[in-house]
Amino acid sequence: MTAATAQPVAEFGTGLQVTRVTPTADGRYEWWQGPGARRSDPPAVPFVSYVPHHTFGARLVVPRPSGHGLAYLADGPYSAAAWLRDPRPQARRLVAHTLAATGAALRELHTTPAPTADVPPALVRLRSFVDGCDAAPPAVRRLREHAVRVWGPARLDLLRAWYAELTAPGDPGPALVHGFASLGALIPPLHRGPVALLTGEDLGAGRPELDLGWLLGDLAELAWAVPVFGDDPGPDLPGVLLDAYGAGADREWAARAAVLRIVAHMRDFAAYCDWSDELTDYTAFIADLIDEEGRRAVPGGATP
C-alpha cells in the first residue's frame, strides 16, 4: 500500500490550502498539502535547504514535491489542534509534550541566519490587511471596514509598529523563522516516533518571537473560542512552550506577535472561507488583546 493508493484518513481545507492525510505502507502518514480554490500560485519551498536536518525535540519535516502540492511524512494522523479539541486529560498532556519538543526545535532553527530579507507570506497578507491595500475578496474588505471602526487608528498604528519591530533586520540580523508554526502544523506521533513540525512554504526572515507568538496566539484563541477543559485546565501550555524554548526570547514581543497571529487568522478566514458573523466577535476580542499587548497569551498575563 502506498499513499497514492491508500484511503485517506482525513481531508480538509480552505480556499488557501487543502490537506489530505493518508497512511503509508510502513505505518506512517503522508500529509499532502496543495493549493485551495482561491489560490492561483502553486506552493513553493525556496528556503528548505537551510533548515537544520537534526534538531532536539521535534523534527522539522520538510516536504517533497508531489503533484500540484507538497508531501510531508509524519508519525501521526492528527495535528495538535485536533488533539486539543479532545477533552480527555491525556490529550492535553500529549499536546504539552508536543509543545515542549517544538520549543526546543524552534530554538535550534532560530540559530540559522535568514538567507533572505523576505518576511513570511502570512505576515505580508497581514500587513496588506492592516494598511488597507489588500486585493482580496469582498469579505476581507467588509472585515477591514468593520475592524477600522472597532479598533480606531491608534490600535492600527500599534499593529503596524509591532509588525515593523518583529520583521526588522536587527543585529546581528534576522533569524530564519518557520513563519507559520501553528498547532495545525504540529503532528504528535500516534504511537512512537518524533513530533513533526511541518516546515517549508512559510519560511522567511524575522525575530524568533514571531514563531513563538504564532503558537501562543493559537493557544490564546482556542482558550477564548473553545473552552472545553472544565475545572481542570491541565498543563500550562504556553508556559511549557516558553520554558522549553529557554532564555533569549522576549516574552513581551512574543505576546505582541500572538496578537498579530490572531489578526492574521481572522483575515485569512475571511479571505479563504468567507464572511461569518463570528468575525465581529473576533474584532472585539482583538481590540482587548491590542490594549493589553497580548499579555494573556503568556504565563502570568492578563486573563480573559
N, C-alpha and C positions, 0 to 999 in steps of 0.2 A: 504494500500500500504506500503510495506517495501522496504528498499534499495535493498534487494535481488531480488525483482520483478519489481521495478520501472525502467523506461527507463533512462539511464544516460544522463545528460545534457552536459557532456564533457568527452572525453577520449584522453589522450596524453601520450607520454613517450619517453624514450631513452633506450639505452642498459643497463643503470644502474637501472632505475626505471620507472614503468608505473603507471599512475594515472587515476582513474575513479571517477567522481563526480556524485552522484545520490541523488535525493530528497528523503526525508523521510516522513512518514505519518504525522508527527507533524510540517511540514513546514520548517524543517531544511535540511542540506545537509551532506551526508556522503562522505568524501574524503578517498577513498581506495587507498593505495599505495602498490605495490608489486614489486618483482624483475624483472628487464628487461632481455632481451635475452642474454646479455653479462655479466650477474652476476650469480654466482653459489651459493652464500650463501643466505639463507633467511634473511629477516630483523629481527633484534633483538633490544630490548629496555631494557638493563640491569639496567639503572640508573633512570628510570622514577619515582620510589618511592621517590626520593629525590627532585623532582620538587615541588615547592610550589603549594598548591591546590587553593589558592586565591591570586590574585595579583591586584594591582591598574592598571588601564588601560586595556591592552589586557589580554586575558585569555590564559594561557599556556596549550594548549589542548594536552593531552597525549592519545595514541591510545589504542585500544583493539585488540587482535589477531583476524584475520578474514581470513579464508582460508590460502593461502600461503603469505598473506600480513598483513597489519595493517590498521585499520579503525579509522578515526578521525571524530568527529562531529563539524560542524561549522554552522554559520548562513548566509552564502553566497556561491554562486556557482563559484565566480571568485576571483582570487588572486589579490593582489596589483599590481603585474607585469602586469596582464591583464588590470586592470583599467588604468595604466599609459600609455597604448597604445591608450586610448580613448582621443581624442583631446579636448573634452568638458571641460571647466574650472571647473565644479562641480566634475568631475572625479579626477582632481588633488587635489582639496580640500578634497575629500574623502580619498585619499592616505595620505595627510598631517595629517588628523585626525588619520588614522591608524598608522602612524609612531610615532605620539605623544603617543598614547596608548602603542605602543610597547616599546618605550624608558622607560616608567615608569615600565612596566612589567619586562624588562631585568634588570633594576636596582635591583629589588627585587630578581630575580633569582641569580644574582651575589653575593648576601649576603650569599648564600649557599656554604659552603666549598665543594670542589670536593671530592667525595668518591672514586676517582680513580686517578692514575697518567697518565692514558691513554689520549692522545690528541684526538680530534675528527677525525673520519675517513677521512674526506676531507683533513685535514692537513697532514695525513700520506701519502695520494696519492700525495699531492703537494710536500712533501719533497723527495719522491722517484723520482718524475719527475725532480726536481732541481738537485738531486745528480746523475741522470743518471742510476738508478738501478730499473727503472720502468718496471716490467714484463707485458707489455701492448701490444695492437695491433700495427701493423706497422705504423699506422697513428701517434701514440704518439711518436714513435722513430723518425719518419720523422720530427715531430714538434720540438722535442728537438734538433735535429741536426741543424735545422734552427734557433731556439732560441739561441743556443750557438754561432752561427756565428753572429747574430744580437746583442746580449747582451754583449758578451765577459765575461771573468772570473770575472771582478770586479763587474759587476751587479749581477752575480750569487752569488758571495760572500755576497753581500748585502742582497739578498733574504734569504740566509742561516742564516745570523746574525739576521734578523728580525724574522724569524721563531723561532730561539732559544730564543730570548727575549720574544716573545709573548706566548711561551709554557713553559717558565722556572718556577720552583716551586715557587720562590718568597717568600715574607714574608708578612703576616703570612701563606701563602700557596695559591695554585691556587684556583680560583673560579670554580664553576660548570657553564659551558658555554653551550649555546644551540648548537653551533657547525656548524649550517647551517641556521642561521637566515636570510634567503633570502626573497626577495619580493615575490617569488613564494610560500613561506610557510606562508605568511600573508594573512588572509582571512577577508576582511571587511564584515560586515553584509549587506545583501541586503536591508532589511527594518529596523528591530530592532534587538538588541542583541549586545553582546560584539564582539570586534575584536578578532579573533582567531589566535594564533601563533602555528602552528602545531609543536609539540615538542616531541622528543623521541629518534629516532635512532642515531642521531649525537651528543648526549650529551657527554661531556668529560671535561677535565681539561685545564685551560688556563687563560690568562689575560682577563678581561672583554672587553678590546678593540677589541678582536677578533670578538665578536658578532657585535659590533658597526661597525667595519670595513667591515664585511661581507655585511651589508646593505648599507654602504657608497660606497662600491665597486660596488654593483648592480646599485646604482643611477648614479655613475660616468660612468659606462659602457653604461647604457642606454642613458645618455645625449650625449655620443660620437657616439653611433651607431644608435640611433633612435631619432633624433632631430625633434619632431613633434609639438612643442608648439608655434611656431611663435614668435611674438614680445612680447607676454605676458607670461612670464615663470611661473606666479602664485607663490604660497608659496615656500619659500626656504626649500626644503625638507630635505637636510642634517642638516640645522640649526634647523628645527622642531624636528628631532630625537635627536640631541645632547642636545638641550635645555630641552626637556622632560626627558632625562636621568639625567641631572643635573650635579653637581660638582662631581669630583672624577675620571673621565675618562681623560686620557692623550690624547689630540687631535692629537698630533704628532704620537703616536703609533697607534691610530685609523686610521690615514691616511696611515700608512705603512701596517696595516692589510688590508686596502682596496685594496692595490696593490696585496697582497697575494691572496685575493679573486678573482681578475680578472685573475691572473695566474692559479689558481685552476679551474676556469670556462673554460678557454681556454684548459687546459689539459684534463678536463673531456669531453669537446665537442669532441676532437679528439678521445678519448677512447671509448665513448659511442654513438657517432653519426657518425663519420668517418672524413676523411680529407676534408677540404674545403679550397679553395684558400684565403678565407677571413681570415684564421688563420695567414697568412703572414702580413696582416694589423694589427692584434692583437699584434703580436710580436713587431712591430714598435711602436704602441700605448703604450705598456707596457714598452718599453725602455724609453720613455719620462716620464712615471709615476715613474719609479725607480729613474731616475735622479732628479726628483722634490720631491721624497719621498712621493708621493701620495697627495701632498698638494691640488691639485684641487678637491679632494674628500671632503674637509672640507670647511665650510664657510670662505670666505676671502682668500682662497688659490689660487694657480695658475689657470689660465683659459686655455682651450684647444687652 
